Amino acid sequence: MDIGLRSPTNIFGQSTDQLLFDLDAALSQWDNQSTSSPVTKIAFGHFPISFSALTTSGRSIRDVFLKHSLSAYLCGHLHTNFGRNLKRHHTSEKHRFSSKQYFQFDIREGMSTAVSSDNCSARTESATEFWEWEMGDWRSARSMRILAIDSGHVSYADMDFIFGSRDVIIVPTFPLDSRFMQRSSDPFDFICQATSAAHIGTVRALVFSRYKIEYVTAKVYELHSESFHLVLEQEMENTSGKGAMYTVAWNWRDFSDESPDRYWLQIEAVDMSGEVYLSERRPFSVNGLTAKFSWTWKEFTVMGCQWNQLYFPIMWTTLAFLFSLVLVPRTSLTFYENQFMLKLLKPKMTRRSSGGFSPVNFEFFGVELSKMYIIWSGMLLYLLYLVFFPWFTGYAVMENHNKMYLHYKGWSTKYLANTSSMPYIGLPDVMVIVLPHLLFVVLPAFLIIAAIAAERALYLGHNIYQRAKKDGDHYKETCYAEYLCIFYWIRKILILLCLPIVWKHWKSYYEGIRG
């Protein structure tokens, strides 16, 4: 790109309509190729789909991938910083106003169903889908991925070299891992093409070794009562006499099961020194079914949430709540001051003639905040400023450019060439400044101010109640002192909570001006 935004407002991939047009054209030429077997398509990119922004016309790179039904999209950017399970399955969405445009709870967007041989002829077109597989990086995690295409099926194995090199690397290529590699079309492929597709009748694996391999063994385990039991052990052969491919014939029908994770495959290799090496044990399903696997909350946050779509709903919801916190009580106080206060206070002073103090309700707290006119006005003006005015200025690109202004819509672009049609750039990247400031600075600060006003209202209401009670039933001085002590500590705690908010505000401000 010609101009790149500085950190932290550079975490989203900004696709253009021209880029998507070129990508679509490049993939379309492979659709027209007359080949004996379908072409396996794999795309490489830096940004995951969850951190890819829409184009100015509202198009997404995801739509192009779905149109051509890629086997896989390999990406980076996040790498292993948020977990090693950053994988996501995409299918075409039939409903325009679906929640899936904002978030996806499961790794797999749609679960494949079993296919019987009776309805094989009913299938006319392949499913529009693709897998998104985040990759680890070499720089910090010393991670490498080996990806294999075997009879149109794509599989991979991730290798970590954080503790040094490896003497043997094993990559099972068939059957596929039912958690991360099965496709929605696999039930049809396995069942309906089993008689003509010879590849389903063998277990296959790639074995790369620094030393000579003596033998390779395929092992199948059955998972029962949370323990593994060996049900198949067969030695594999090097099909070409040299190279890395090892195969062994098996009766795949013996492992046909409605459970996608009942059977697990593991490849064992032994080199000339007698050292034993094992691949990762992975579940498989010859029925083409997919095993359920869930993200952790951190993985869901970065992979399951479509942040470019969520930015404005989260921001405007937060602002609407803050404005309502400020304006609703003030409106009530303005129009119904006399009747409203009598309705709230009178029942509270006369209720419970012998019991303890009865706290006033939330509406009274809100009214008390609106009566603190200077503080209330400052809160309202600050919210209006955040909506209509720039938040701060800074060098968004580099020092030899003029300073730019950051709004919630992005950085102003009047100092940049060829951007007259774009008043702001960096959307939705600015969300990394806007949302943390609103959620972790403004919102807590407003709530604590409201809590302090509530404590003041509670204190005043308690005094009114105690004075009324003192005239009728012998007010106790010790009880009153206990209430004063409670109010004293509540106020201290609320003021203490202001310190982390001030620290977070300063941190956000520093990161913003540094950008």
HELIX and SHEET records of a PDB file:
HELIX    1   1 ASP A   17  ASP A   31  1                                  15    
HELIX    2   2 ILE A   49  PHE A   51  5                                   3    
HELIX    3   3 ILE A   61  LYS A   67  1                                   7    
HELIX    4   4 SER A   99  GLN A  101  5                                   3    
HELIX    5   5 SER A  117  ALA A  122  5                                   6    
HELIX    6   6 TRP A  138  ALA A  141  1                                   4    
HELIX    7   7 ASP A  186  CYS A  192  1                                   7    
HELIX    8   8 ALA A  198  GLY A  201  5                                   4    
HELIX    9   9 TRP A  252  PHE A  255  5                                   4    
HELIX   10  10 TRP A  297  GLU A  299  1                                   3    
HELIX   11  11 PHE A  300  GLY A  304  3                                   5    
HELIX   12  12 TRP A  307  THR A  350  1                                  44    
HELIX   13  13 PHE A  362  LYS A  371  1                                  10    
HELIX   14  14 TYR A  373  PHE A  388  1                                  16    
HELIX   15  15 MET A  431  HIS A  437  1                                   7    
HELIX   16  16 LEU A  438  VAL A  442  3                                   5    
HELIX   17  17 LEU A  443  ASP A  473  1                                  31    
HELIX   18  18 GLU A  477  ARG A  514  1                                  38    
SHEET    1   A 2 GLY A  13  GLN A  14  0                                        
SHEET    2   A 2 SER A  52  ALA A  53  1                                        
SHEET    1   B 4 ILE A  42  PHE A  44  0                                        
SHEET    2   B 4 ALA A  72  CYS A  75  1                                        
SHEET    3   B 4 GLU A 129  GLU A 134  1                                        
SHEET    4   B 4 LYS A  87  THR A  91 -1                                        
SHEET    1   C 2 SER A 143  ASP A 150  0                                        
SHEET    2   C 2 HIS A 153  ASP A 160 -1                                        
SHEET    1   D 7 VAL A 168  PHE A 174  0                                        
SHEET    2   D 7 THR A 202  SER A 209 -1                                        
SHEET    3   D 7 MET A 245  ALA A 249 -1                                        
SHEET    4   D 7 SER A 227  ASN A 238 -1                                        
SHEET    5   D 7 ILE A 213  HIS A 224 -1                                        
SHEET    6   D 7 TYR A 263  ASP A 271 -1                                        
SHEET    7   D 7 VAL A 276  LEU A 278 -1                                        
SHEET    1   E 7 VAL A 168  PHE A 174  0                                        
SHEET    2   E 7 THR A 202  SER A 209 -1                                        
SHEET    3   E 7 MET A 245  ALA A 249 -1                                        
SHEET    4   E 7 SER A 227  ASN A 238 -1                                        
SHEET    5   E 7 ILE A 213  HIS A 224 -1                                        
SHEET    6   E 7 TYR A 263  ASP A 271 -1                                        
SHEET    7   E 7 ARG A 282  PHE A 284 -1                                        
SHEET    1   F 4 PHE A 392  GLY A 394  0                                        
SHEET    2   F 4 MET A 404  HIS A 407 -1                                        
SHEET    3   F 4 GLY A 410  SER A 412 -1                                        
SHEET    4   F 4 TYR A 424  ILE A 425 -1                                        
END                                                                             
